[in-house]
Amino acid sequence: MILLWPLNKGTDDVVKILRRKDVEEIVGLSRSTIYKLMSTGAFPRSIRLGPRAVGWRLPDIEAWIEFRASDVG
């Protein structure tokens, strides 16, 4: 599920927010690996959406993928 999240109050600017399962599918990593990488600073931090919900900003995930791709080749 992709959510739209306002960037600034009073503007129409939004950023897409990915839920955990979407992030797992996009990056090809398991939940435990994602959280392990987050704890070392090697993966974008999640943002809290509610008491029991987190998500990742799509631009952060895209930047991480680009960084990994440039690191490989």
Buried (B, 14 or more C-beta within 10 A) or exposed (E): EEBEBEEEEEEEEEBBBBBBEBBBEBBEBEEEEBEEBBEEEEBBEBBEEEEEEBBBBBEBBEEBEEEEEEEEE
